[in-house]
Amino acid sequence: QVQLVESGGGLVQPGGSLRLSCRASGSHFSILTMGWYRQAPGKERELVALARSDGVTEYADSVKGRFTISRDYAKKTMDLQMNILEPEDTAVYYCNARTVVQASILISWGQGTQVTVSS
């Protein structure tokens, strides 16, 4: 089992910034990828940003240039720095990890953290 715990959501005005954090915990696992997804009311969950263990990162077109994903491999944590936030960024943000546990690939999700961008 791999547990993911997110923190850092909240209410911010348009143009503001927030930083989300995610910590992975468990026994005897290695992380392949960690990423952030979001789901707005009435919409499907979508990828926001992804960080692979080889250092490659991917971003949704809508957040490129505004969001930055970073990982601390030793601490098994991941952050998402969100700048120039827009009302369209309002959603529940979920941490996701693709891990190897006992030779099997496991996909884990955090409980989600609300981000609201509003004046």
Secondary structure as GFF3:
##gff-version 3
##sequence-region A 1 119
A	DSSP	beta_strand	2	7	.	.	.	ID=ss1
A	DSSP	beta_strand	10	12	.	.	.	ID=ss2
A	DSSP	beta_strand	18	26	.	.	.	ID=ss3
A	DSSP	beta_strand	29	39	.	.	.	ID=ss4
A	DSSP	beta_strand	46	52	.	.	.	ID=ss5
A	DSSP	beta_strand	57	59	.	.	.	ID=ss6
A	DSSP	three_ten_helix	61	63	.	.	.	ID=ss7
A	DSSP	beta_strand	67	72	.	.	.	ID=ss8
A	DSSP	beta_strand	77	82	.	.	.	ID=ss9
A	DSSP	three_ten_helix	87	89	.	.	.	ID=ss10
A	DSSP	beta_strand	91	101	.	.	.	ID=ss11
A	DSSP	beta_strand	104	109	.	.	.	ID=ss12
A	DSSP	beta_strand	113	117	.	.	.	ID=ss13
###
